Amino acid sequence: MNSELLRKPFSRRVFTRVLGALIAGASLLRVPVGAHAQAASQAQVSSHAQAHSVSRSEPINRIAFGSCVHQDKPQPIWEVVNAAKPDVFVFLGDNIYGDSEDPAVLQAKYEQLGAVPGFQRLCEQTNVVAIWDDHDYGVNDGGLEYPSKEASRQVMLDFWGEPADSERRSRPDGIYTSYVYGEPGNTVQIILLDLRWNRTALHEVADADKRASRLAQDMGPYDASLEPGATMLGEAQWQWFQQQLQVETSLRIIGSSIQLLADFTGWETWANFPADRQRFFNLLHTSPIVPTVIISGDTHWSEFSRIDNSGLPFPLVEMTSSGLTEEWQAISPNRHRVGEAFAQANVGLIEIDWSVQPPSVNMQIRGVDGRLLIEQRVSF
């Protein structure tokens, strides 16, 4: 067996193959919060993904989101997305499968995405925002050790139309950002966390028998990182996130490129960094109470997770939409899952009901044929 393969982070496909061998032997007030707001309103960057401008007098009613779109594959999901006419679309990562330290390679793959007609129509009619995950960052399951992250950052932000003087281009610890949409009294804040730039090393299971047991349960090769200093966000981003949770808003949506509520899958999740996961929950508890939902990607399946006894006055919920093209049939266990998970191409939708206060949301997953796969109404 190739010893080099064993030393590299494992994708799901590689893990299954290797383990098998072992067993066998703002637009409508599209305002980034903080200094970035001024930069975004004054600067323009040529890109394939210019945000569509919408009247500021309208409340935002529909948000679509998704992840994991492979630039080499057909992308019929855009017909479903564009038919829904979302006010905002949130890309949650793996927006291309770049997997390279060469910025020219990453740029070429973004160009492929940019040439897709359905994606172009999305950008013409919808406000588009994006955060990255590992494959568009540049390396599978990568973190702070990735050597080309600065070049990757600029390529990524160029493509998504980030202003030249944006904080996201120069901040020393990542591309995290936040937006507020809507009118006072009917505002939505979207927080996008960077779970790559500062993330410390993952811990892989070395024992072949334990890996085999994991595979039998549709679980991956990673264990929790328990050493002091293990983190996904890094301290500066934690302080920024805490500040964002003080922003006055009617509804808060937190975008996480990997799953948060799932206790343990063996793949990349917040559960691999239990101290950070608990810190996240603690911040929600100690910050001003705002109706909050979490959206995530990465898994190549879709599901809805819910924790009712989180200590908040409302359930803590997470909708995972993955992937726009990618599908992974070996769905991992998740004790917080509500209903069924679906391993087919999909997109997430959030409909906001402003007729009640606080607003309620209807969260959906729709398949590539437009069929409703998951629907959960969340009241606060």
C-alpha positions in Angstrom: 0.0 0.0 0.0 1.2 3.5 -0.8 2.6 4.9 2.5 2.3 8.5 1.2 -1.5 8.0 0.9 -1.6 7.1 4.6 0.0 10.3 5.6 -2.4 12.6 3.8 -5.8 13.8 5.1 -8.5 11.4 4.0 -11.4 12.2 1.7 -14.4 10.0 2.0 -13.6 8.3 -1.2 -10.0 7.7 -0.3 -10.9 6.6 3.2 -13.3 4.0 1.9 -10.8 2.7 -0.6 -7.9 2.5 1.8 -9.9 1.0 4.6 -11.3 -1.6 2.2 -7.8 -2.7 1.5 -7.0 -2.9 5.2 -10.0 -5.0 5.9 -9.2 -7.3 2.9 -5.6 -7.4 4.0 -26.3 45.1 0.6 -28.5 45.4 -2.2 -31.7 45.5 -0.2 -29.4 46.9 2.5 -26.7 44.3 1.8 -24.4 45.7 4.4 -21.3 43.8 5.7 -21.1 44.7 9.4 -18.3 47.0 10.6 -15.6 48.7 8.5 -16.3 46.3 5.6 -19.7 48.0 5.1 -18.0 51.2 3.8 -15.6 49.3 1.6 -18.4 47.2 0.1 -20.6 50.2 -0.7 -17.8 52.3 -2.3 -15.7 49.8 -4.2 -16.4 47.6 -7.1 -14.5 44.6 -8.4 -14.9 43.0 -11.8 -16.0 39.4 -11.3 -18.2 36.5 -12.5 -20.4 36.9 -9.4 -21.5 40.5 -9.1 -24.4 40.8 -6.6 -27.8 41.7 -8.0 -29.2 45.0 -6.6 -32.6 44.9 -5.0 -34.7 47.8 -3.5 -33.8 48.6 0.0 -37.4 49.2 0.9 -38.3 45.5 0.7 -37.9 43.0 3.5 -35.9 40.0 2.7 -38.2 37.0 2.4 -36.3 34.1 0.9 -32.7 32.8 1.3 -31.2 29.9 -0.6 -28.0 28.1 0.3 -25.9 25.2 -0.8 -22.4 23.8 -1.0 -20.3 21.2 -2.8 -20.6 22.1 -6.5 -18.1 20.4 -8.8 -17.1 22.5 -11.7 -16.6 19.5 -14.0 -20.1 18.1 -13.5 -23.5 19.1 -15.0 -25.4 21.5 -12.6 -29.1 21.2 -13.3 -29.8 22.3 -9.7 -29.6 25.9 -10.8 -32.9 25.5 -12.5 -34.5 24.8 -9.1 -32.6 27.6 -7.4 -33.4 30.2 -10.0 -37.1 29.2 -10.1 -37.2 29.9 -6.4 -36.0 33.5 -7.0 -34.2 33.9 -3.6 -33.3 37.4 -2.4 -29.9 36.0 -1.3 -27.9 32.9 -2.1 -25.3 31.7 0.4 -22.5 29.5 -0.9 -21.2 27.5 2.2 -18.0 26.1 0.7 -16.6 23.6 -1.7 -17.9 26.0 -4.2 -15.3 24.5 -6.6 -13.1 21.5 -6.2 -9.8 23.2 -6.5 -7.5 21.0 -4.5 -4.3 22.7 -5.6 -1.6 25.0 -4.2 -1.4 26.7 -7.6 -3.6 29.8 -7.7 -3.8 29.6 -11.5 -5.4 26.1 -11.2 -7.9 27.5 -8.7 -8.7 30.5 -10.9 -9.2 28.2 -13.9 -11.7 26.1 -11.9 -13.6 29.2 -10.7 -13.7 30.2 -14.4 -15.4 26.9 -15.2 -18.1 27.6 -12.6 -18.5 31.1 -13.8 -19.2 29.9 -17.3 -22.2 27.8 -16.3 -25.4 29.4 -17.6 -27.5 28.6 -14.6 -24.9 30.0 -12.2 -24.7 33.2 -14.4 -28.5 33.6 -14.2 -28.3 33.2 -10.4 -25.8 36.1 -10.1 -27.8 38.3 -12.4 -31.0 38.0 -10.3 -29.8 37.3 -6.8 -27.5 38.7 -4.1 -24.7 36.1 -3.8 -22.3 35.8 -0.8 -19.8 33.0 -0.1 -17.5 31.4 2.4 -15.1 28.6 1.6 -14.5 25.1 2.9 -11.6 22.8 2.2 -11.7 22.0 -1.5 -12.0 25.7 -2.6 -9.6 26.6 0.1 -7.2 24.4 -1.7 -6.7 21.1 0.0 -8.9 18.3 1.2 -9.6 18.6 5.0 -7.0 21.4 5.1 -6.4 23.9 7.9 -3.8 26.4 9.0 -0.9 24.4 7.5 -2.0 25.0 3.9 0.9 27.0 2.4 -1.0 28.8 -0.4 -3.9 30.2 1.6 -3.0 33.9 1.0 -3.0 33.4 -2.8 -6.1 31.3 -2.6 -7.9 34.0 -0.6 -7.3 36.6 -3.3 -8.4 34.3 -6.1 -11.5 33.4 -4.2 -12.4 36.9 -3.3 -11.8 38.2 -6.8 -14.2 35.6 -8.2 -16.9 36.5 -5.7 -16.6 40.2 -6.4 -15.2 41.3 -3.0 -14.1 45.0 -3.0 -10.4 45.6 -3.4 -10.2 47.4 0.0 -12.3 44.8 1.9 -11.2 43.6 5.3 -11.6 40.1 4.0 -8.6 40.6 1.7 -6.2 41.9 4.4 -7.3 40.4 7.7 -4.4 38.3 9.0 -6.6 35.4 10.2 -9.2 34.6 7.6 -12.1 35.6 5.4 -15.0 35.5 7.9 -17.6 38.1 7.4 -21.1 39.2 8.3 -24.0 40.9 6.5 -27.2 42.6 7.5 -30.2 42.8 5.1 -33.6 44.5 5.3 -35.2 47.4 7.1 -35.2 48.2 10.8 -37.6 45.8 12.5 -37.3 43.3 9.7 -33.6 42.6 9.5 -31.6 39.5 8.9 -28.0 39.0 9.9 -25.9 36.4 8.1 -22.7 35.4 9.7 -20.2 33.4 7.7 -17.4 31.8 9.7 -14.0 30.8 8.3 -13.3 27.2 9.5 -10.1 26.7 7.5 -7.5 29.5 8.0 -6.8 28.9 11.7 -7.9 25.3 12.1 -5.3 23.2 13.9 -4.4 19.6 12.9 -7.0 16.9 12.8 -6.4 13.6 14.7 -6.7 10.5 12.6 -7.4 7.0 14.0 -4.3 4.9 13.5 -5.7 1.5 14.5 -6.9 -0.5 11.5 -9.6 -2.4 13.6 -11.0 0.9 14.8 -11.1 2.3 11.3 -12.9 -0.9 10.2 -15.5 -0.5 12.9 -15.9 3.2 11.9 -16.5 2.2 8.3 -19.1 -0.3 9.2 -21.0 2.5 10.9 -20.6 4.9 8.0 -18.2 7.0 10.0 -14.9 8.6 9.2 -11.3 8.4 10.4 -11.1 11.4 12.8 -11.1 11.7 16.6 -11.6 14.7 18.8 -8.7 17.1 19.3 -8.4 17.5 23.0 -5.0 19.2 23.5 -4.8 22.8 24.7 -4.9 25.3 21.9 -6.8 23.0 19.5 -9.2 25.3 17.6 -11.1 25.9 14.4 -11.7 29.7 14.6 -8.6 31.1 16.3 -8.9 33.7 19.1 -9.3 36.8 16.9 -12.2 35.3 15.0 -13.8 34.2 18.3 -13.6 37.8 19.5 -15.1 39.0 16.2 -17.9 36.4 16.4 -18.7 37.5 19.9 -19.1 41.1 18.7 -21.4 39.9 15.8 -23.7 38.3 18.3 -24.2 41.7 19.9 -25.6 43.1 16.6 -29.3 44.0 16.9 -31.3 42.0 14.3 -34.7 40.3 14.0 -33.3 37.0 12.7 -29.7 35.6 12.8 -28.4 33.0 10.3 -25.0 31.5 11.1 -23.3 29.8 8.1 -20.9 27.0 9.0 -19.1 25.2 6.2 -19.2 21.9 8.3 -21.8 20.5 10.6 -22.2 21.9 14.1 -24.9 20.0 15.9 -24.0 16.4 14.9 -22.2 15.0 18.0 -19.8 12.8 16.1 -19.4 11.4 12.6 -15.7 10.7 12.3 -15.6 13.2 9.4 -15.0 16.9 9.7 -17.4 18.4 12.2 -17.3 20.8 15.1 -17.4 17.7 17.3 -13.7 17.1 16.4 -13.0 20.3 18.4 -15.2 19.9 21.4 -13.9 22.9 23.3 -14.7 25.2 20.3 -18.1 23.6 19.9 -19.0 24.2 23.6 -17.6 27.8 23.3 -20.0 28.3 20.4 -23.0 27.2 22.5 -21.8 29.3 25.5 -21.7 32.4 23.4 -25.2 31.9 22.2 -26.3 31.5 25.8 -24.5 34.6 27.1 -25.3 36.9 24.1 -28.5 38.9 23.6 -31.3 36.4 22.7 -32.0 36.6 19.0 -33.9 34.0 16.9 -31.1 32.0 15.4 -30.7 29.1 12.8 -27.6 27.4 11.6 -26.9 26.4 8.0 -24.1 24.1 6.9 -22.7 22.0 4.1 -19.8 19.6 3.4 -21.4 16.2 4.0 -22.7 15.4 0.5 -26.1 14.7 2.0 -28.9 16.9 3.4 -30.6 16.7 6.8 -32.2 18.7 9.5 -30.9 18.6 13.1 -32.5 19.9 16.2 -31.6 20.2 19.9 -34.6 21.2 22.1 -32.8 21.3 25.5 -30.0 23.7 24.5 -30.7 26.1 27.3 -32.0 28.7 24.9 -35.7 29.8 24.9 -36.1 28.2 21.4 -34.8 25.0 19.8 -31.3 25.1 18.3 -31.7 24.0 14.7 -29.4 23.3 11.7 -30.2 22.6 8.1 -27.4 20.9 6.1 -27.6 21.3 2.3 -25.0 19.3 0.4 -24.3 19.0 -2.3 -25.3 21.1 -5.3 -23.8 18.3 -7.4 -22.1 15.9 -4.9 -23.8 12.9 -3.3 -22.5 10.5 -0.6 -24.6 7.4 0.0 -22.9 6.3 3.3 -24.8 8.7 5.6 -23.3 8.9 9.1 -25.4 8.6 12.2 -26.7 11.7 13.9 -28.8 11.5 17.0 -30.0 15.0 16.5 -31.4 14.3 13.1 -35.1 14.9 12.6 -36.6 12.7 9.9 -34.7 11.4 7.0 -31.4 12.4 5.4 -31.1 12.4 1.6 -28.0 11.6 -0.4 -28.9 13.4 -3.6 -28.2 16.7 -5.2 -30.1 19.4 -3.4 -30.4 23.1 -2.4 -31.6 24.6 0.9 -34.3 27.3 1.1 -35.4 29.5 4.0 -38.7 31.3 3.8 -39.2 34.1 6.4 -42.6 34.8 7.8 -42.7 38.5 8.9 -46.4 38.4 9.8 -45.5 37.1 13.3 -43.1 38.5 15.8 -40.5 37.2 16.3 -40.5 36.0 12.7 -40.8 32.3 12.0 -38.9 30.4 9.3 -39.8 27.6 7.0 -36.7 25.6 6.2 -36.7 23.3 3.1 -34.4 21.0 1.1 -35.3 20.5 -2.5 -33.9 18.0 -4.9 -32.6 18.5 -8.4 -36.0 17.9 -9.8 -37.6 20.5 -7.5 -39.1 17.8 -5.2 -39.5 18.7 -1.6 -37.2 16.4 0.4 -37.3 18.1 3.9 -39.5 20.7 5.4 -39.4 22.1 8.9 -41.1 25.2 10.3 -39.2 26.8 13.1 -40.9 29.3 15.5 -39.1 31.2 18.3 
